[in-house]
Amino acid sequence: MKNVSDHLFPIWRGARVPQAWSWRLGGAIWEAGGLDGGERAPGGFDCPVWCVLCRGGREWLQDACQRGRGAFRLPTAMLSFRLPQLFDMHQVPKVFREDGIISGYRHPRSSALDCILSSFQMTNETVNIWTHFLPTWYFLWRFSLLCSMLSFLTDSYTWPLLVYMVVICLYPFTSSCAHTFSTMSPEACHICYFFDYGALSLYSLGCAIAYASYVMPEPWVNSWLHQHFIPIAIGNSLFCTSMSCYSRFLEVPFPHRSKILRLWAFVFPFLFDNIPLFYRLLLCLGGGCRYTEAVSSHLYHLLFAFLTCFLFASHLPERLAPGRFDYFGHSHQLFHICAVVGTHFQMEAVLADMASRRGWLVSQGAMPSFLGTVGALVLSVLLNVGIIGLFSASLLRAPHLSTQSSSNGTSVTAASTSSTSSSSVSPTSSSSSPASCCCCPNTGISPSPSAELKEE
């Protein structure tokens, strides 16, 4: 029984052991010891688990690999790849570290290919990537269904829904890309999350447009707040992007201030967008409205929105047991899941209100305009991209803002494949020592894939 878990979960052998798939003599082999001619780990096995679970799976895979090599005449070196090596918290710069997450960090100078491959490897970001990438396709599927049922081009009443569906497809995809490519460099980490924050601010604007058109309480329709709701939401979107991007410059020297500033940058637009909803729910609690399916979905959305905010601010449960939730169950993963589930209920509530209140809203002359829906989104996109461009330019002009205090007492021993000798390099002396890593400034990580990292 000791080797059962090794065969089922070979990735758990440890971050410092190179791992790879390869094709040897027509069979697929998982090698926990790498592809450099070293000795295979005892946990290696002849084909993946899913292959041996079905009858004849192993023979089928061997035959397919053999025919594939014969058809394309590819050498063995081209039919194998190495999964990126992982590191512990003390081995990466501070800008990449997360509270309570000890292991599973990717190389801080990963290539784009390494970043993509790491999404299929168990790291502390893998679940973050997939919990927003997969929901993107769900929302796109729902969007495609609505496109087949509604006339977005000719029916102006559907334009707020069009804007809303675009932004709920955009923000999880942007988040997934940010988590995937954030380890290409410290500067890339900040810029990726700049775009992530910009997408979230556009999501807040999309919610405001949908709420102003479909959720606004009856006494407030055509009021001053109703007429100025979207312009104020555009300002909130710009405020959200500006403050959240600025908070990244404070992340290393003042992490708590950075967290508080970023939290309020997103909470403020959320509170403003939901003012009409809060009023409607208060009326319902007082018996002043009819309890409908839309009200139920709105309540579920607010519940998951509260959980999302709580998980983002508290860093639970990994804060209570550092290292126990590095790969599964840490707060950012739960935060992603709650955000997506909350967005699902919000979408259902918007669709219910749109269908049930159309006749009354049209009779009140509260028809959406192109400038107040699609035009507002386009204007906000241009302004937010400009803000992100300004912060990115400031970051690239002063890169020390992203890499300050990035070293933390680690040393790197670059092991050469052609020599048994190695040299120890201290990241704290990278600016003065000729032996410092010139390819990876301020990262404290050797660019060599066979580097051995150890504490100083």
Buried (B, 14 or more C-beta within 10 A) or exposed (E): EEEEEBEEEBBEBEBBBBBBBBBBEBBBBBBBBBBEEEEEBEBBBBBBEEBBEEEEBBEEBBEEBBEEBEEEEEEEEEBBEBBBBBBBBBBBBBBBBBEBBBBBBBBBBBEEEBBBBBBEBBBBBBBBBBBBBEBBEBBBEBBEEBBEEBEBEEEBBBBBBBBBBBBBBBBBBBBBBBBBBBBBBBBBBBBBBBBBBBBBBBBBBBBBBBBBBBBBBEEBBEEEEBEEBBEBBBBBBBBBBBBBBBBBBBBBEEBEEBBBBBBBBBBBBBEBBBBBBEBBBEBBEEEEBEEBBBBBBBBBBBBBBEBBBBBBBEBBBBEEEBEBBBBEEBBBBBBBBBBBBBBBBBBBBBBBBBEBBEEEBEEEEBEBEEEBBBBBBEBBBEBBBEBBEEBBEEBEEEBEBBBBEBBBEBBBBBBEEEEEEEEEBBBBEBEEEEEBBEEBBBBBBBBBBEBEBEEE
